[in-house]
């Protein structure tokens, strides 16, 4: 069963309250005690003992949940509460055959005031014609627990309920959550990986002469690695260690070494003599 109310019914509490101690039977005359001029109309379908109330003097009908003045199967209708005579809440109507008969019975009253348990009251001569049209086209939902087979009740309560249809929403929700975690895991694991050559081979190790060449040509900063160790040593000590190690590297080489210094116009060769 689809629809807005059917979706929300999954989250409604299943606990019930027993109010049988405060219930009283209506008299056989259909008069409503304490409400002069009102008549009780037996309208089962939404519930086994459902009744509506009719006052003929001003053609006012309190239909309860025999119908609704908002489309409870539509999210737009449920939230916007646009006035529209609609069938009762789908998940809570136990017998659609009786519900159809009750709507037909109320339409024959030709009310000009219609108040229901869901939706805003409707007032005007158009109410009777709209209710008549609704009764002529009344259809139950396509799917639902009580669409094919109604529940059975007696004076003691419910004696039979058809099996509930499978609910695929928990599986769908679990799949969406698992997919979200999988995508997040792949995203963060990709960010944590270091880039490797496209060929799949390990990068060639940097030799002593290679480091010296990069250092002399300005490609290797004497402060490289400073940020990685700044939590362990102060910046002054790190700078001092870097300068000392650089000087040691330079002194360990031969006294004279050929260094190529590129320029914009040509390549020049010069000898640098270290003390």
C-alpha positions as CSV (number, residue, x, y, z in Angstrom):
1,X,0.0,0.0,0.0
2,X,1.4,3.3,-1.0
3,X,0.6,6.9,-0.1
4,X,1.5,9.5,2.5
5,X,-0.6,8.2,5.3
6,X,0.4,4.6,4.6
7,X,4.1,5.6,4.8
8,X,3.7,7.5,8.1
9,X,1.6,4.7,9.6
10,X,4.9,2.7,10.0
11,X,6.0,5.1,12.7
12,X,2.7,5.3,14.6
13,X,2.6,3.7,18.1
14,X,1.0,0.3,18.1
15,X,-0.1,0.5,21.7
16,X,-3.9,0.8,22.2
17,X,-6.0,2.1,25.1
18,X,-9.0,0.3,26.4
19,X,-11.9,2.8,26.8
20,X,-14.7,0.3,27.1
21,X,-15.5,1.5,30.6
22,X,-16.6,4.9,29.4
23,X,-18.5,3.8,26.3
24,X,-22.2,3.8,26.2
25,X,-24.6,2.3,23.7
26,X,-26.7,4.7,21.6
27,X,-30.5,4.3,22.0
28,X,-32.4,2.5,19.2
29,X,-34.1,5.7,18.2
30,X,-30.7,7.0,16.9
31,X,-31.1,10.1,19.0
32,X,-27.9,11.5,20.5
33,X,-28.2,12.0,24.3
34,X,-27.2,15.5,25.2
35,X,-27.2,16.8,21.6
36,X,-30.7,17.9,20.7
37,X,-31.5,17.7,17.0
38,X,-28.7,15.4,16.2
39,X,-29.2,11.9,14.8
40,X,-26.6,9.1,14.9
41,X,-26.0,7.3,11.5
42,X,-24.3,3.9,11.6
43,X,-21.4,4.1,9.1
44,X,-19.0,1.1,9.6
45,X,-16.0,0.5,7.3
46,X,-13.3,2.6,8.8
47,X,-14.1,1.0,12.1
48,X,-16.6,-1.7,13.1
49,X,-18.7,0.6,15.3
50,X,-18.1,3.9,13.5
51,X,-21.0,6.4,13.6
52,X,-21.6,9.8,12.0
53,X,-23.9,12.6,13.2
54,X,-26.5,14.4,11.2
55,X,-28.6,17.4,11.9
56,X,-31.4,17.9,9.4
57,X,-32.4,21.4,10.4
58,X,-29.3,22.9,8.8
59,X,-28.1,19.8,6.9
60,X,-24.9,19.6,8.9
61,X,-23.0,16.3,8.7
62,X,-20.2,15.3,11.1
63,X,-18.8,12.3,9.1
64,X,-15.9,11.5,11.4
65,X,-13.5,9.1,9.6
66,X,-16.1,7.7,7.2
67,X,-14.4,10.0,4.7
68,X,-12.0,12.9,4.7
69,X,-11.9,16.4,3.2
70,X,-8.2,16.1,2.3
71,X,-6.4,13.6,0.2
72,X,-4.6,11.5,2.8
73,X,-2.9,9.3,0.2
74,X,-1.1,12.4,-1.3
75,X,1.8,14.2,0.3
76,X,0.6,17.4,-1.2
77,X,-2.9,16.9,0.1
78,X,-1.8,15.8,3.5
79,X,0.6,18.8,4.0
80,X,-1.4,21.4,2.1
81,X,-4.8,20.3,3.4
82,X,-6.5,21.3,0.1
83,X,-10.2,20.7,0.4
84,X,-11.2,17.6,-1.5
85,X,-13.6,14.9,-0.5
86,X,-11.5,11.7,-0.3
87,X,-11.7,8.2,1.0
88,X,-10.8,7.4,4.6
89,X,-7.2,6.7,5.7
90,X,-6.1,3.6,3.8
91,X,-4.1,1.8,6.4
92,X,-6.8,2.0,9.0
93,X,-10.0,1.0,7.1
94,X,-10.8,-2.6,7.9
95,X,-13.6,-3.2,5.3
96,X,-13.7,-1.3,2.1
97,X,-17.1,-2.7,1.0
98,X,-18.7,-1.4,4.1
99,X,-16.8,1.9,3.8
100,X,-18.3,2.4,0.3
101,X,-21.8,1.6,1.5
102,X,-21.4,4.2,4.3
103,X,-20.3,6.9,1.9
104,X,-23.3,6.2,-0.3
105,X,-25.6,6.5,2.8
106,X,-24.2,9.8,3.8
107,X,-24.3,11.2,0.2
108,X,-28.1,10.5,0.2
109,X,-28.5,13.0,3.0
110,X,-27.3,15.9,0.7
111,X,-25.5,17.9,3.4
112,X,-24.4,21.5,3.0
113,X,-22.0,21.3,5.9
114,X,-19.4,18.5,6.0
115,X,-16.9,18.1,8.9
116,X,-14.5,15.1,8.9
117,X,-11.8,13.9,11.2
118,X,-9.1,14.9,8.6
119,X,-9.2,18.1,6.6
120,X,-11.0,21.4,6.9
121,X,-14.8,21.6,7.1
122,X,-16.7,22.3,3.8
123,X,-19.7,24.6,3.7
124,X,-22.0,25.5,0.8
125,X,-24.5,24.1,-1.6
126,X,-21.7,22.6,-3.6
127,X,-20.9,20.1,-0.9
128,X,-23.9,17.9,-1.7
129,X,-23.0,17.6,-5.4
130,X,-19.3,16.9,-4.7
131,X,-20.2,14.2,-2.1
132,X,-22.6,12.6,-4.6
133,X,-19.9,12.5,-7.3
134,X,-17.5,11.0,-4.8
135,X,-19.9,8.3,-3.8
136,X,-20.5,7.4,-7.4
137,X,-16.7,7.0,-8.1
138,X,-15.6,5.6,-4.7
139,X,-12.8,3.1,-5.2
140,X,-10.6,1.4,-2.6
141,X,-6.8,1.6,-3.0
142,X,-5.1,-0.8,-5.4
143,X,-3.1,-2.6,-2.7
144,X,-3.4,-3.0,1.0
145,X,-4.0,-5.4,3.8
146,X,-7.8,-5.2,3.8
147,X,-8.4,-4.5,0.1
148,X,-9.1,-8.1,-0.9
149,X,-10.1,-9.6,2.4
150,X,-11.6,-7.5,5.2
151,X,-11.0,-8.1,8.9
152,X,-13.7,-9.9,10.9
153,X,-15.1,-8.6,14.2
154,X,-17.8,-9.3,16.7
155,X,-18.9,-8.0,20.1
156,X,-15.7,-9.1,21.7
157,X,-13.3,-7.5,19.2
158,X,-11.3,-8.5,16.2
159,X,-11.5,-12.2,15.4
160,X,-9.7,-12.4,12.1
161,X,-7.1,-10.2,10.2
162,X,-5.7,-11.0,6.8
163,X,-1.9,-11.3,6.7
164,X,0.1,-8.1,6.4
165,X,1.7,-7.5,3.1
166,X,5.6,-7.5,3.0
167,X,7.2,-4.2,3.8
168,X,10.2,-3.5,1.7
169,X,11.1,-0.1,3.2
170,X,13.4,-1.4,6.0
171,X,15.5,-3.3,3.3
172,X,15.6,-0.3,1.1
173,X,16.6,2.0,3.9
174,X,19.4,-0.5,5.0
175,X,20.7,-0.7,1.5
176,X,20.8,3.1,1.2
177,X,22.7,3.4,4.5
178,X,25.2,0.7,3.5
179,X,25.7,2.4,0.2
180,X,26.4,5.7,1.9
181,X,29.0,4.1,4.2
182,X,30.6,2.4,1.3
183,X,30.9,5.5,-0.8
184,X,32.3,7.5,2.3
185,X,34.8,4.7,2.9
186,X,36.1,4.7,-0.6
187,X,36.3,8.5,-0.7
188,X,38.3,8.8,2.5
189,X,40.6,5.8,1.7
190,X,41.4,7.4,-1.7
191,X,42.3,10.6,0.0
192,X,44.6,8.8,2.4
193,X,46.6,6.9,-0.2
194,X,49.8,8.4,-1.5
195,X,50.1,8.8,-5.3
196,X,52.1,6.2,-7.1
197,X,53.4,6.2,-10.7
198,X,50.9,5.2,-13.4
199,X,53.1,2.3,-14.5
200,X,52.6,0.6,-11.1
201,X,56.4,0.4,-10.4
202,X,57.9,1.8,-7.2
203,X,59.6,5.2,-7.6
204,X,63.4,5.1,-8.0
205,X,65.3,5.8,-4.8
206,X,67.0,9.2,-4.6
207,X,70.8,8.9,-4.4
208,X,73.3,11.1,-2.6
209,X,74.4,12.7,-5.8
210,X,70.8,13.3,-6.8
211,X,70.0,15.1,-3.5
212,X,73.2,17.2,-3.9
213,X,72.3,18.2,-7.4
214,X,68.8,19.2,-6.4
215,X,70.1,21.1,-3.4
216,X,72.6,23.1,-5.5
217,X,70.1,23.9,-8.3
218,X,67.5,25.0,-5.7
219,X,65.1,22.1,-6.3
220,X,65.5,20.8,-2.7
221,X,64.8,23.3,0.1
222,X,67.0,23.1,3.2
223,X,63.8,23.4,5.2
224,X,62.1,20.3,3.7
225,X,60.6,18.2,6.3
226,X,60.3,21.0,8.8
227,X,56.5,20.8,9.1
228,X,56.6,17.1,9.7
229,X,58.8,17.4,12.8
230,X,57.8,20.8,14.1
231,X,55.9,19.2,17.0
232,X,59.1,17.5,18.2
233,X,61.7,20.2,17.8
234,X,61.6,24.0,17.8
235,X,62.0,25.8,14.5
236,X,65.4,27.2,15.5
237,X,66.8,23.8,16.2
238,X,65.4,22.3,13.0
239,X,66.9,25.2,11.0
240,X,70.3,24.7,12.7
241,X,70.3,21.0,12.0
242,X,69.4,21.4,8.4
243,X,72.2,24.0,7.8
244,X,74.7,21.7,9.6
245,X,73.7,18.6,7.6
246,X,73.9,20.6,4.3
247,X,77.4,21.9,5.1
248,X,78.5,18.4,5.9
249,X,77.2,17.1,2.6
250,X,79.0,19.7,0.7
251,X,82.3,19.2,2.5
252,X,82.2,15.5,2.0
253,X,82.4,15.8,-1.8
254,X,85.6,16.3,-3.6
255,X,87.3,19.7,-3.3
256,X,86.3,20.6,-6.8
257,X,83.2,19.6,-8.6
258,X,81.6,20.6,-11.8
259,X,78.3,22.3,-11.5
260,X,76.1,23.2,-14.5
261,X,74.2,26.4,-14.1
262,X,71.6,26.9,-16.9
263,X,70.9,30.4,-18.1
264,X,68.3,31.8,-20.5
265,X,70.8,32.2,-23.3
266,X,73.2,29.3,-23.1
267,X,74.6,26.6,-20.8
268,X,77.7,27.7,-18.8
269,X,80.1,25.6,-16.9
270,X,81.9,26.9,-13.9
271,X,84.0,25.5,-11.1
272,X,83.0,25.9,-7.6
273,X,85.7,25.4,-5.0
274,X,84.7,24.7,-1.5
275,X,87.0,25.3,1.4
